[in-house]
Structures are given as structure tokens and as C-alpha cells.
Amino acid sequence: MSNSAVLDVLDPGLLTTVQDAGRRGWARYGVPPSGPLDEAAFAAANELVGNPPDAAALEITFTGPTLRVGRECLIAVCGADFALWVGALPVPTWHALYVRAGQIVTFGARRNGARAYLAVSGGIALPPFLGSQATYLPGGFGGLDGRALRAGDRLPLGPAAMRNPAQAAGRVWPVERRPPYTPQPTVRVVLGPQDDYFTPEGLATFLNSAYQLTPEADRMGVRLQGSPIAHRGPTGIVSDGVVAGSVQVPPDGQPIVMLADHQTTGGYPKIATVVRADLPLLAQCLPGDWVSFAAVTVAEAQRACEPWRGVGITPSPG
């Protein structure tokens, strides 16, 4: 690969990591899937630049990076609303953007949301670990040396499918296909598998209250604060499997929603599981935002997830 086929990190921003669609099939060994917290924005950015939906891209948290692109290509930034420039030209998010070799991509102020995804045509091409480039920060593996990006890093790019990226520029991701981000989302859940560990009043509290995101929110999960959820009896279980979206309730009655870097087992009863289609709404919330929950059936949850089918990021057994 030519030395020009790289993405140079001039400024990494607060927390920028390489993520692909995730490290599926390793949960039985205690390895979480990782991958993007906002799968919808990640998949949109890859599609806009002509990548496979599981191609590695950058997940950008709170403040964005400054990058130099070593070859002509398409880029797309989807998710949180950032000010964005290619060279000196302000450009929009959720668009396929043409970048000439040597141009600098700069992120400015974040206007709303928490995380954005930058995809480059050809994708990022780092050596996979356990079959994936997804960065797992607590374990120190995946991505670039298992860590967040630093100034001076160079990310190799894979070969792009399109021969003339300039001709493919200008495509826009339709507004109706973007998640309905809001600082006060209502996310759909399927109750269980341990909803019987809670009193009827506790279940009603969970479904009729708003919970505030605490500062204890990261890629592993978010702790919420609000009306305590009453347990029926024991406040613990024999540890069993945890998935992204599991809503655990520890003895203090304050729910915790697990995200992509979740531990693979846990001993708190799980009152519900967030529908996969609504996890992007949580991914874009900030500490201080409010979340409410609405119960749906398994059939309703499956219908909500229909847009995920065929995009290459379907879950696999752990």
C-alpha cells in the first residue's frame, strides 16, 4: 500500500477510536462485541462513501479530530451534529464529500449529540484482532494498539471500490432514515428476562418515570438516576449473560443500560432489554439528558429492527 493511502491524525479530539461492526462470537470467552454505539450513523456513513456496511471507520466523541487525507477519496460524517470543514470550505454532515489528496478535514463545535462517525472510501485497514478492528479500550486491543487515537498516528486505508470519487460526491442520507435524536428520548424495551424480580409498582415506576443520565456514561454503559425501582425480593441473581441494551437494576434501584463494550455476564437482575433500533438514541445522549422507557412486544421489536436486516451488522451468537 502506498504511503499516501493513509489518514494522518493531526489532532485526535477528545476520544476518537477505530470501530468496525464489532467482534461477534467471542462473548462466551468474556470478550464483548465493541463496535459503534450508534450503528445507524455508522452504517449510513459507510454506505454514503460506497463501503461495505461493516468497514472500519472512526467513532468521534464530544470533540472532533483534525485529519489529513493522503489520497483523493470520499468521506462522510454522520451522527452528532458537528461543524465541519474540508480545507477552508464548510461542508455538511450526512453527505458524501469529495476530498483531494493532502486536504485537511477539521471538526468544529458540536451543536448536539455525543458521537459522530467518519467513514472514508476504502475504509480503515488495520490488522484485525479476533476477526475485528473494533477498539476495546478496557482490554487494550483492537483498532490502533487498543487505544484512542493520538496526534501523529497514521491510519492505513483500504482500496476504494469506486474509481472516480468526485463523481459520487453529493449524495445525501435522507432525513427520514436518520434516527430521531433528542435529549429526551423514549426508548422501546422488551421486558425481562428477570422482570419477575420486581414488584408491580417497580415495573410501573420503570415505565412511567424519566431517568437522567449521570456522568457515569461511557462505551460500556450508562448509569441513570431517578425514581428507584422496587425489587420484589432478592436484588441479585446468579450471573448470566448480558447484551447491549440490557437494563440492569442494582440494589439501589437505579437502572444501568449496557452498551457495546458491556461486560458479558452480570449478577444484577435485568428488568428489560432496549430494542436494538433505539440504542442509537441512547448513544447520542449526554450526561444530564433524560430517558424514558416504553414496553413493546417481541414482534414489535423485531419490526422496529427490520431496517437492520441486510446491512451486514446483524448479531451473531456469543
Backbone torsions as a table, in degrees:
resi	resn	phi	psi	omega
1	MET	NA	134.1	179.1
2	SER	-64.1	147.8	178.0
3	ASN	-63.3	-18.3	179.6
4	SER	-78.5	-15.3	-177.0
5	ALA	-87.2	59.0	-177.6
6	VAL	-137.8	163.5	171.5
7	LEU	-113.6	114.9	-179.6
8	ASP	-90.8	131.2	179.9
9	VAL	-93.0	107.8	177.5
10	LEU	-86.5	-37.9	176.0
11	ASP	-143.5	125.5	-172.9
12	PRO	-82.1	-10.2	-170.7
13	GLY	73.9	-173.6	-175.0
14	LEU	-68.9	-49.4	-177.7
15	LEU	-154.2	99.1	179.3
16	THR	-121.2	125.5	-178.7
17	THR	-130.0	158.4	172.0
18	VAL	-84.6	129.8	176.4
19	GLN	-137.1	137.6	166.6
20	ASP	-112.7	-159.0	-173.0
21	ALA	-70.5	-9.4	174.4
22	GLY	121.6	163.9	-174.6
23	ARG	-101.5	80.3	-173.5
24	ARG	-82.2	145.4	173.1
25	GLY	95.4	4.9	-175.7
26	TRP	-113.8	3.8	-176.1
27	ALA	-61.3	-31.6	-179.2
28	ARG	-63.6	-18.7	177.7
29	TYR	-101.5	9.8	178.4
30	GLY	86.5	12.9	-178.6
31	VAL	-104.3	119.1	-179.2
32	PRO	-73.9	167.0	-177.6
33	PRO	-73.6	-29.6	-172.0
34	SER	55.4	-143.3	-175.5
35	GLY	83.9	-173.8	-173.1
36	PRO	-72.4	141.0	172.7
37	LEU	-72.7	-34.3	177.5
38	ASP	-109.1	89.1	-177.8
39	GLU	-63.6	-31.4	-176.7
40	ALA	-66.3	-47.6	179.9
41	ALA	-67.1	-39.4	178.1
42	PHE	-59.9	-48.2	-179.2
43	ALA	-65.9	-38.5	179.3
44	ALA	-63.3	-44.8	-179.1
45	ALA	-61.5	-42.9	179.1
46	ASN	-64.9	-41.9	-179.1
47	GLU	-65.0	-38.5	-178.9
48	LEU	-61.4	-32.2	-178.0
49	VAL	-98.2	6.0	175.4
50	GLY	83.8	18.1	178.8
51	ASN	-87.2	159.7	164.8
52	PRO	-59.5	151.8	-173.9
53	PRO	-67.5	-14.0	179.3
54	ASP	-103.8	11.6	-178.8
55	ALA	-64.3	146.7	-179.1
56	ALA	-71.5	138.0	-179.2
57	ALA	-140.2	-175.0	179.2
58	LEU	-103.8	132.8	168.9
59	GLU	-99.6	125.4	-172.2
60	ILE	-116.6	126.7	-173.5
61	THR	-118.6	119.8	171.2
62	PHE	71.1	-56.9	175.3
63	THR	-127.1	143.2	-170.7
64	GLY	-95.4	165.8	-178.5
65	PRO	-87.4	174.3	166.0
66	THR	-119.4	126.8	-170.7
67	LEU	-131.4	146.4	171.2
68	ARG	-112.0	130.4	-176.3
69	VAL	-97.9	126.3	-171.5
70	GLY	-85.2	-9.0	179.1
71	ARG	-145.6	161.8	176.7
72	GLU	-66.7	142.2	-174.0
73	CYS	-167.4	176.5	166.8
74	LEU	-103.3	143.9	168.2
75	ILE	-127.3	160.3	171.7
76	ALA	-146.8	140.0	176.7
77	VAL	-121.0	121.9	-178.5
78	CYS	-131.7	155.7	-179.9
79	GLY	113.4	-128.4	179.7
80	ALA	-57.5	151.2	-176.0
81	ASP	-89.2	102.8	176.9
82	PHE	-108.0	147.7	161.1
83	ALA	-67.3	143.0	-170.9
84	LEU	-147.2	139.0	177.0
85	TRP	-131.8	142.7	164.2
86	VAL	-111.0	112.9	-168.5
87	GLY	62.6	-128.6	178.4
88	ALA	-97.0	3.8	-174.5
89	LEU	-95.5	121.6	173.0
90	PRO	-69.3	137.3	-175.6
91	VAL	-133.7	157.5	-177.8
92	PRO	-88.6	157.7	169.1
93	THR	-82.8	170.9	-178.9
94	TRP	59.9	25.7	177.1
95	HIS	-126.8	153.0	168.3
96	ALA	-84.1	121.6	-172.0
97	LEU	-118.8	133.3	177.7
98	TYR	-85.2	132.2	178.5
99	VAL	-126.6	129.7	177.4
100	ARG	-81.9	156.8	177.9
101	ALA	-57.2	131.4	177.9
102	GLY	90.3	-9.0	179.7
103	GLN	-73.3	154.6	-178.1
104	ILE	-106.8	133.0	176.6
105	VAL	-104.2	124.8	-174.9
106	THR	-124.5	131.3	173.4
107	PHE	-94.9	136.4	176.0
108	GLY	-108.1	-142.9	-174.9
109	ALA	-65.4	142.9	173.5
110	ARG	-90.3	123.4	-176.1
111	ARG	-91.0	-31.9	173.6
112	ASN	-164.1	166.1	-177.0
113	GLY	81.3	176.5	-175.7
114	ALA	-119.2	-32.9	-171.1
115	ARG	-136.7	138.7	174.6
116	ALA	-123.9	161.6	-178.1
117	TYR	-126.7	126.5	177.3
118	LEU	-110.1	118.2	175.3
119	ALA	-108.5	144.3	177.3
120	VAL	-120.6	137.1	179.6
121	SER	-58.3	129.3	-173.4
122	GLY	100.4	-22.0	178.5
123	GLY	73.0	166.3	174.0
124	ILE	-83.0	139.0	-170.9
125	ALA	-125.1	72.1	174.5
126	LEU	-95.9	159.5	177.2
127	PRO	-63.3	133.1	179.5
128	PRO	-74.7	153.5	172.4
129	PHE	-121.8	122.0	-173.3
130	LEU	52.3	41.7	173.2
131	GLY	80.7	10.7	-175.3
132	SER	-148.7	150.1	172.8
133	GLN	-92.0	0.9	-176.3
134	ALA	-61.5	132.6	179.6
135	THR	-82.8	126.6	173.6
136	TYR	-114.6	97.9	-172.4
137	LEU	-62.2	-45.0	-179.0
138	PRO	-60.9	-31.6	-179.7
139	GLY	-89.7	-14.5	179.7
140	GLY	68.4	35.5	177.6
141	PHE	-140.5	165.4	-175.8
142	GLY	83.2	170.4	178.4
143	GLY	56.8	-136.5	178.6
144	LEU	-100.6	98.1	178.5
145	ASP	58.4	26.5	175.9
146	GLY	67.4	25.5	-174.5
147	ARG	-137.3	170.8	171.5
148	ALA	-71.3	157.4	-178.1
149	LEU	-69.5	152.8	177.4
150	ARG	-127.9	158.2	174.1
151	ALA	-58.6	135.4	-179.1
152	GLY	97.1	-10.7	176.6
153	ASP	-67.0	149.6	176.3
154	ARG	-126.9	122.4	-177.0
155	LEU	-105.8	118.5	178.2
156	PRO	-69.8	146.0	178.7
157	LEU	-109.2	144.0	176.4
158	GLY	-80.7	168.1	179.3
159	PRO	-68.0	133.6	179.8
160	ALA	-81.9	146.2	-179.6
161	ALA	-73.1	-33.5	-175.0
162	MET	-88.6	142.7	-178.3
163	ARG	-88.1	-28.6	-178.5
164	ASN	-127.0	86.3	-175.6
165	PRO	-62.9	-28.3	-178.6
166	ALA	-61.3	-33.6	-179.0
167	GLN	-71.9	-22.0	-178.4
168	ALA	-94.7	-2.1	-179.2
169	ALA	-70.7	156.5	174.6
170	GLY	99.6	-9.8	177.9
171	ARG	-65.7	145.5	-176.9
172	VAL	-122.4	136.8	174.8
173	TRP	-77.2	123.9	-173.4
174	PRO	-59.7	140.5	-179.5
175	VAL	-57.8	-39.1	-176.7
176	GLU	-68.3	-14.5	177.6
177	ARG	-98.0	0.5	177.7
178	ARG	-88.1	144.4	177.9
179	PRO	-60.8	146.9	179.8
180	PRO	-80.4	71.3	-177.7
181	TYR	-60.4	142.0	178.3
182	THR	-161.8	149.9	176.4
183	PRO	-76.0	-0.2	178.1
184	GLN	-135.4	61.5	-175.4
185	PRO	-74.6	150.6	164.4
186	THR	-105.8	116.4	-176.2
187	VAL	-105.5	140.8	-178.7
188	ARG	-82.5	141.8	179.7
189	VAL	-134.1	152.2	166.7
190	VAL	-102.1	123.8	-178.4
191	LEU	-65.1	147.9	178.4
192	GLY	102.0	177.3	14.8
193	PRO	-85.7	-6.5	-179.7
194	GLN	-118.2	37.4	178.7
195	ASP	-65.5	-18.2	178.0
196	ASP	-73.7	-5.1	175.5
197	TYR	-83.0	1.0	-175.7
198	PHE	-121.7	148.6	179.1
199	THR	-70.9	160.6	173.4
200	PRO	-55.3	-37.5	178.3
201	GLU	-66.5	-37.5	178.0
202	GLY	-64.1	-42.4	177.0
203	LEU	-63.2	-41.2	178.9
204	ALA	-64.2	-39.3	177.3
205	THR	-60.4	-46.5	-179.1
206	PHE	-58.3	-42.1	-174.0
207	LEU	-89.1	-7.8	-176.7
208	ASN	-122.8	14.4	-178.7
209	SER	-122.2	158.2	170.7
210	ALA	-103.2	139.7	-178.6
211	TYR	-120.2	138.7	-176.4
212	GLN	-96.7	136.6	175.0
213	LEU	-69.1	129.1	175.7
214	THR	-87.6	171.2	174.2
215	PRO	-64.3	-14.0	176.3
216	GLU	-80.9	72.4	-178.2
217	ALA	-138.8	122.7	179.3
218	ASP	-151.7	-164.3	-177.9
219	ARG	-68.8	-19.0	179.5
220	MET	-78.4	-37.5	-179.3
221	GLY	173.0	177.8	178.9
222	VAL	-127.6	132.0	172.7
223	ARG	-90.9	135.2	-179.1
224	LEU	-112.9	154.8	-179.4
225	GLN	-130.9	131.2	178.7
226	GLY	177.4	-151.0	-178.9
227	SER	-63.1	126.9	-178.2
228	PRO	-63.6	142.1	178.6
229	ILE	-94.5	122.5	-173.7
230	ALA	-80.7	126.9	172.6
231	HIS	-77.8	151.2	177.6
232	ARG	-77.5	-34.3	-176.7
233	GLY	-160.9	-107.6	-179.2
234	PRO	-60.0	141.0	179.5
235	THR	-100.2	5.5	176.8
236	GLY	-134.1	163.3	177.0
237	ILE	-132.3	166.3	167.3
238	VAL	-65.0	127.3	-174.0
239	SER	-50.5	132.9	174.2
240	ASP	-140.4	-173.4	-169.7
241	GLY	-66.9	146.4	177.3
242	VAL	-124.0	141.5	177.1
243	VAL	-127.2	166.3	172.6
244	ALA	-59.8	128.4	-177.8
245	GLY	101.4	-13.5	176.2
246	SER	-58.1	133.4	178.3
247	VAL	-108.3	100.8	178.7
248	GLN	-87.8	148.3	176.8
249	VAL	-128.2	104.0	178.5
250	PRO	-73.7	-179.2	-175.8
251	PRO	-57.8	-26.5	-179.3
252	ASP	-76.8	-3.5	176.6
253	GLY	79.2	6.2	-178.2
254	GLN	-99.4	120.9	-172.1
255	PRO	-71.9	151.5	175.1
256	ILE	-126.4	125.5	177.9
257	VAL	-102.8	124.2	-178.3
258	MET	-83.2	142.5	-179.9
259	LEU	-119.6	-161.2	-164.4
260	ALA	-63.0	-30.4	-179.4
261	ASP	-95.8	22.9	-177.5
262	HIS	-58.2	152.1	168.4
263	GLN	-64.8	157.0	-172.6
264	THR	-90.1	-15.5	173.1
265	THR	-136.6	159.4	178.7
266	GLY	-159.7	156.2	-175.6
267	GLY	-108.1	10.1	173.1
268	TYR	-95.4	141.0	177.8
269	PRO	-63.7	143.7	-177.6
270	LYS	-103.3	112.9	-176.9
271	ILE	-76.4	-25.1	-175.6
272	ALA	-167.6	172.2	174.1
273	THR	-130.5	127.2	179.1
274	VAL	-68.2	134.1	176.3
275	VAL	-60.3	134.4	-175.0
276	ARG	-54.0	-37.8	-177.7
277	ALA	-63.5	-20.1	-177.8
278	ASP	-101.3	-3.9	177.1
279	LEU	-60.6	-34.1	175.4
280	PRO	-58.1	-30.8	179.0
281	LEU	-64.7	-41.0	176.6
282	LEU	-68.4	-38.0	-178.0
283	ALA	-60.4	-26.3	-177.0
284	GLN	-97.5	3.0	178.4
285	CYS	-82.6	151.5	178.7
286	LEU	-110.9	157.0	170.8
287	PRO	-52.5	133.1	-175.7
288	GLY	100.9	-19.6	175.3
289	ASP	-72.9	165.0	-175.6
290	TRP	-118.2	140.7	-177.9
291	VAL	-126.9	136.0	172.2
292	SER	-119.8	161.5	-176.0
293	PHE	-123.7	142.3	177.3
294	ALA	-131.5	127.8	-178.1
295	ALA	-78.7	137.2	174.6
296	VAL	-132.6	166.3	176.9
297	THR	-81.2	166.3	176.1
298	VAL	-60.3	-41.0	179.6
299	ALA	-62.3	-41.4	178.2
300	GLU	-65.8	-38.1	177.5
301	ALA	-64.5	-40.7	178.8
302	GLN	-64.5	-40.0	177.5
303	ARG	-64.8	-38.6	179.2
304	ALA	-62.7	-28.6	-177.3
305	CYS	-91.8	1.3	-179.9
306	GLU	-52.5	-40.6	-179.9
307	PRO	-59.7	-19.5	179.6
308	TRP	-76.4	-22.4	-173.8
309	ARG	-66.3	131.4	178.7
310	GLY	86.2	3.0	-180.0
311	VAL	-97.0	2.5	171.7
312	GLY	86.6	6.7	179.4
313	ILE	-125.7	37.5	176.9
314	THR	-74.4	146.6	-177.6
315	PRO	-70.4	154.2	175.4
316	SER	-120.9	158.5	177.9
317	PRO	-59.4	145.2	177.8
318	GLY	-81.1	NA	NA
